[in-house]
Amino acid sequence: MSRRKITSMFLITVLVTSAFALPTVTVLRKSPEFTIAEGSGKTTQLSSFKGKVVVMEFLFVKSQHCMRVAMTLNKLNSELGPRGFQAVGIVFDPPNTAESGEQLLPVVVNSLKLTYPLGYASKNAVDSYLGRSGNEILNIPQVVVIDRAGMIRATSGGRGGNPALEDESSLRTLIDGLLNEGMSTGAKKK
């Protein structure tokens, strides 16, 4: 075989192989409704944020990893909020525990100086929203990214989730792209 044919076959093999190595893409789907019950007694429907790019973090209050992601969301909420970004945190309780994180909501909000809603939900409500069956391994935090139209665009944890969403740089890039979607078409008015 000629050197050119060998090079061509090698490149084709690399391209085909790399296509299978790409991470799975979350199938675009409408976000189900979800009630955010804050410690103050106020409730907010997730759908009330339609028109904004929303990142929901489902978390345990005693997880350092969850608290680190919450601080990242707080930073992004302060920086990107004026452009249409909204962070939301949902505390739920680990399985097989007698304690409830609901009482710790004010402590978490105050200690982390959160600038976004932090609510509480039952594990069943969280599982229902995430479409998680009882026999799946529970990964926390669970991050869900929702576009301005209310469509889930990416998730971390769970089936097909992207753990890069728990990294500030990766999450910022995704949010920035979603905030910019449709901006050029909407800006052209005479």
C-alpha positions in Angstrom: 0.0 0.0 0.0 1.1 3.5 -0.7 1.9 5.9 2.2 -1.0 8.1 1.1 -3.5 5.2 1.4 -2.1 4.2 4.8 -2.4 7.8 6.1 -5.9 8.0 4.7 -7.0 4.7 6.4 -5.4 5.8 9.7 -7.3 9.2 9.6 -10.6 7.5 8.8 -10.1 5.0 11.7 -9.2 7.9 14.1 -12.3 9.9 13.0 -14.7 6.9 13.3 -13.2 5.9 16.7 -13.3 9.4 18.1 -17.0 9.7 17.1 -17.8 6.8 19.4 -15.7 8.3 22.2 -17.6 11.6 22.3 -19.7 12.1 25.5 -23.3 11.3 25.3 -25.5 14.4 24.7 -28.5 14.9 26.9 -31.7 14.5 24.9 -33.4 17.8 24.8 -36.6 17.6 26.8 -39.1 19.9 28.6 -38.3 20.5 32.2 -41.1 19.2 34.5 -42.7 21.6 36.9 -41.0 21.7 40.4 -42.0 23.5 43.5 -39.2 25.3 45.4 -40.2 25.5 49.1 -37.9 28.0 50.8 -37.2 28.0 54.5 -39.1 31.2 54.9 -42.3 29.4 53.9 -42.3 31.0 50.4 -42.9 28.7 47.5 -41.8 29.3 43.9 -42.6 27.3 40.8 -39.7 26.5 38.6 -41.7 27.6 35.6 -41.7 31.2 37.0 -38.1 31.4 35.8 -39.0 30.8 32.1 -37.1 33.2 30.0 -34.0 32.8 32.1 -31.2 30.2 31.9 -31.6 28.2 35.1 -29.2 25.9 36.8 -30.7 23.7 39.6 -28.5 21.9 42.0 -30.0 19.1 44.0 -27.7 18.8 47.1 -27.1 17.4 50.6 -26.2 20.1 53.2 -23.6 18.0 54.8 -21.6 17.3 51.6 -18.5 19.5 51.1 -18.7 18.8 47.3 -22.3 20.0 47.2 -21.4 23.2 49.2 -18.5 23.8 46.8 -20.9 23.6 43.8 -23.3 25.9 45.7 -20.6 28.5 46.1 -19.8 28.3 42.4 -23.4 28.8 41.5 -23.5 31.8 43.9 -20.6 33.4 42.1 -22.1 32.7 38.7 -25.5 34.0 39.8 -23.9 37.3 41.0 -21.9 37.7 37.8 -24.4 36.4 35.2 -27.7 37.1 36.9 -28.1 40.5 35.2 -27.8 38.8 31.8 -30.7 36.4 32.6 -29.1 33.6 34.6 -30.8 32.1 37.7 -29.3 29.6 40.1 -31.6 27.5 42.3 -30.6 25.1 45.0 -32.8 22.2 46.3 -31.8 20.4 49.5 -33.1 16.9 50.0 -32.2 14.3 52.5 -29.9 11.3 52.0 -31.6 7.9 52.1 -31.8 6.1 55.4 -31.3 9.2 57.6 -33.4 10.5 60.4 -32.1 14.0 60.1 -33.7 16.6 57.8 -31.7 19.2 56.0 -34.8 21.5 55.9 -33.9 23.0 59.3 -30.4 23.9 58.0 -31.6 26.0 55.1 -31.2 29.4 56.9 -27.8 28.3 58.2 -26.6 27.4 54.7 -28.0 30.5 53.1 -26.4 32.7 55.7 -23.0 31.0 56.0 -22.6 30.8 52.2 -24.2 34.3 51.7 -26.3 32.8 48.9 -27.9 35.2 46.5 -30.3 32.7 44.9 -33.3 30.7 46.2 -32.4 27.6 48.3 -35.4 25.3 48.9 -36.2 21.9 50.3 -37.9 18.9 48.7 -38.5 15.3 49.6 -36.3 12.7 48.1 -39.4 11.3 46.2 -40.0 14.7 44.6 -36.4 15.0 43.6 -36.4 11.4 42.2 -39.6 12.2 40.3 -38.2 15.4 38.8 -34.9 13.7 37.8 -36.6 10.6 36.5 -34.5 8.5 38.8 -35.6 5.0 39.7 -35.1 3.6 43.2 -32.4 1.1 42.1 -30.1 3.7 40.5 -27.1 4.9 42.4 -27.7 8.4 43.9 -25.0 10.8 42.8 -24.7 14.2 44.3 -24.8 17.0 43.5 -27.2 16.6 40.6 -27.0 19.7 38.4 -29.7 20.4 35.8 -29.2 23.2 33.2 -32.4 24.6 31.7 -32.5 27.0 28.8 -34.7 30.1 28.4 -37.5 28.1 26.7 -37.7 25.7 29.7 -35.8 22.8 28.0 -33.3 20.7 29.9 -30.0 21.0 28.0 -27.6 19.2 30.3 -27.4 17.3 33.6 -24.6 16.0 35.8 -24.9 12.8 37.9 -27.3 10.0 37.0 -27.6 8.3 33.7 -25.6 10.0 30.9 -24.8 12.9 33.2 -21.8 15.2 32.6 -19.7 15.7 35.7 -17.9 18.7 34.0 -21.1 20.7 34.9 -19.7 20.7 38.5 -16.6 22.6 37.3 -16.9 26.4 37.2 -15.2 26.9 33.9 -17.2 24.3 32.0 -20.5 25.4 33.6 -19.7 29.1 32.8 -19.0 28.3 29.2 -22.3 26.4 28.8 -24.4 29.1 30.6 -22.7 31.9 28.6 -23.6 30.0 25.3 -27.2 29.6 26.4 -27.5 33.2 27.5 -26.2 34.2 24.0 -28.6 31.9 22.1 -31.1 34.0 20.1 -29.7 37.3 21.2 -28.6 38.3 17.6 -32.0 37.6 16.1 -33.9 39.4 18.9 -31.6 42.5 18.8 -32.5 43.4 15.2 -35.4 45.7 15.5 -36.1 48.8 13.3 
